[in-house]
Amino acid sequence: ADEVFVQLGKQPDGQTWASYYRGVLAYLRSDLDAAEKFWSDVLARDTNFAPAHHNLGALYLAKGNNTRALASFREALDEKPDKPLYRFHVAWALERTDQVPAAQQMLRKIMDENPDDQMNWLLARGLDRITKKQYDTAVEVLKTVAEQHPDNLDVWILLGRAYSGLNKPEEAREALTKAKELDQAFQEIDILLSKLPKPPEPEAAPSLEANP
C-alpha cells in the first residue's frame, strides 16, 4: 500500500493525499515519528487540511502530549466546526488538560446539536458521565457503542475508565486489552492498565500419584 501512495505522490496534486495516507500507514505500524512527519508535510502544503490536524491531535494524545493534542484538535475543529468527531476529541483533550467545565460544555454542545450522529452522541454522553463520576450510567451508554462499533478505540478506553471508577478491574482490563489490540501506541492505555490490581494467579492443579 505504501508503494501505491508513493506513486500517487508523483501525480499532479497527489502529494498532499499521498503524504496523508502514508501517515496513516505509519501510525498503524506504530511509527509515530514517521506519521508526524507525513502529516506535518500535508499541513506545510495545505494548512487548512482538517484531517491532518485531527490525526496529529490523535498522535499527540497517544504520546500523552495533551496540550499539543488540544491545539491540533482545535485547528481541525476550526476548519470543520460542525463535525461531531472533532468536537468530541476537543472535549477529550480539554478533560485531559484539567479543563473539565469546558470539556463538559463541549460535550453538551454535541448532545444538543448532533442528535442524529448516534455514535458520537453516545460517546459524548459517556465521557460526560465519566467527568461527573456517574460511572454506572457511563458503562450502560458506552456498552451500546461497543456493541455497534467494536473497532472504535475511544469507546474501549472510556469503558476501561468507567469500569475502573466502579472498581471492576476484570471488566476494565478486558476493555483496555481490546483498546490495546486496536492501538499499540496509545500511552494512556498502558497507564490505565498499570493502575489495575494484578489478576489472581490461577490455582495449580493437584499433582497425581502413580499407584504403588
Buried (B, 14 or more C-beta within 10 A) or exposed (E): EEEEBEEBBEEEEEBBBBBBBBBBBBBEEEBBEBBBBBBBBBBEBEEEBBBBBBBBBBBBBBBBBBEBBBBBBBBBBEBBEEBBBBBBBBBBBBBBBEBBEBBBEBBBBBBEEBEEBEBBBBBBBBBBBBBEEBBEBBBEBBBBBBEEBEEBBBBBBBBBBBBBBBEBBEBBBBBBEBBBEBBEBBEBBBEBBEEBEEEEEEEEEEEEEEEE
